[in-house]
């Protein structure tokens, strides 16, 4: 079993990947450096947003993928996204929020 990447390192690499693919991405909220949960908001620039969060640990993968995500909201408006993120922050204030702007709704988690 290999060591897990820190959240800070993973987020930095993810933002870089988004930029390389032609999407704009930024860190909206910095969380715990070592192991903060990561949430990704994909803004389709048409009023719709998709929200991704950590997949349950019971769905952990054995294929070498360091982190797994699941879509926890699809085609949400901005208020719905903020309400979901506020609930998550009440549960875990050390989370990370990454915002991605991409008209095609690409999330780059493959």
C-alpha positions as CSV (number, residue, x, y, z in Angstrom):
1,X,0.0,0.0,0.0
2,X,1.5,3.3,-1.0
3,X,1.4,6.6,0.9
4,X,-1.6,8.8,0.2
5,X,-0.9,12.2,-1.4
6,X,-1.6,15.2,0.8
7,X,-4.8,17.2,0.0
8,X,-2.7,20.2,-0.7
9,X,-0.5,18.4,-3.2
10,X,-3.5,16.7,-4.9
11,X,-5.4,20.0,-5.2
12,X,-2.4,21.8,-6.7
13,X,-2.0,19.0,-9.3
14,X,-5.7,19.0,-10.0
15,X,-5.9,22.8,-10.6
16,X,-2.8,22.5,-12.9
17,X,-4.5,19.7,-14.9
18,X,-7.7,21.8,-15.4
19,X,-5.6,24.6,-16.7
20,X,-3.8,22.3,-19.1
21,X,-7.1,21.1,-20.4
22,X,-8.3,24.6,-21.1
23,X,-10.6,25.1,-18.1
24,X,-10.2,27.8,-15.4
25,X,-9.9,26.5,-11.9
26,X,-9.1,28.0,-8.5
27,X,-9.1,27.1,-4.9
28,X,-12.1,28.7,-3.2
29,X,-11.3,27.4,0.3
30,X,-8.1,25.8,1.6
31,X,-8.6,23.0,4.0
32,X,-6.4,20.8,6.1
33,X,-3.0,20.4,4.4
34,X,-2.6,16.7,5.0
35,X,-6.1,15.1,4.8
36,X,-8.9,17.7,4.3
37,X,-11.8,16.4,2.2
38,X,-12.0,17.9,-1.3
39,X,-15.1,19.1,-3.0
40,X,-15.2,20.2,-6.6
41,X,-17.8,22.6,-8.1
42,X,-18.0,22.6,-11.9
43,X,-19.6,25.7,-13.2
44,X,-21.0,25.2,-16.7
45,X,-21.2,29.0,-17.2
46,X,-24.9,28.7,-18.0
47,X,-26.3,28.7,-14.5
48,X,-25.9,25.0,-13.9
49,X,-23.2,23.5,-11.6
50,X,-22.2,20.0,-10.8
51,X,-20.8,19.2,-7.3
52,X,-18.4,16.3,-6.6
53,X,-17.2,15.1,-3.2
54,X,-15.3,12.2,-1.7
55,X,-16.7,8.8,-2.5
56,X,-17.6,6.7,0.6
57,X,-14.6,4.8,1.9
58,X,-16.5,1.6,1.4
59,X,-16.1,2.3,-2.4
60,X,-12.3,2.6,-2.0
61,X,-10.5,1.4,-5.1
62,X,-7.6,-1.1,-5.4
63,X,-6.4,0.1,-8.8
64,X,-3.8,2.7,-7.6
65,X,-6.2,5.7,-7.7
66,X,-5.3,7.9,-4.7
67,X,-8.7,9.5,-4.3
68,X,-12.2,8.6,-5.5
69,X,-15.0,11.1,-6.1
70,X,-18.7,10.9,-6.7
71,X,-21.2,13.4,-8.1
72,X,-23.3,14.6,-5.2
73,X,-25.2,17.2,-7.2
74,X,-26.1,17.6,-10.8
75,X,-27.2,20.8,-12.7
76,X,-27.6,22.7,-9.4
77,X,-28.0,26.5,-9.3
78,X,-25.5,28.5,-7.3
79,X,-27.7,28.7,-4.1
80,X,-28.2,24.9,-4.1
81,X,-24.4,24.4,-4.3
82,X,-23.7,26.8,-1.5
83,X,-26.4,25.1,0.7
84,X,-24.8,21.7,0.2
85,X,-21.3,23.1,0.8
86,X,-22.5,24.8,4.0
87,X,-23.8,21.5,5.3
88,X,-20.5,19.9,4.5
89,X,-18.6,22.7,6.3
90,X,-20.7,22.2,9.4
91,X,-19.7,18.5,9.4
92,X,-16.0,19.2,8.5
93,X,-14.6,22.7,8.6
94,X,-11.2,21.6,7.2
95,X,-12.5,20.8,3.7
96,X,-11.2,22.1,0.4
97,X,-13.4,23.7,-2.3
98,X,-12.1,23.8,-5.8
99,X,-14.1,25.8,-8.4
100,X,-13.8,24.8,-12.1
101,X,-15.3,26.8,-15.0
102,X,-15.9,24.7,-18.1
103,X,-18.8,25.1,-20.6
104,X,-18.7,21.4,-21.3
105,X,-19.0,20.4,-17.6
106,X,-15.7,18.4,-17.7
107,X,-14.4,17.4,-14.3
108,X,-11.0,15.9,-15.1
109,X,-11.1,13.1,-12.4
110,X,-10.2,10.2,-14.7
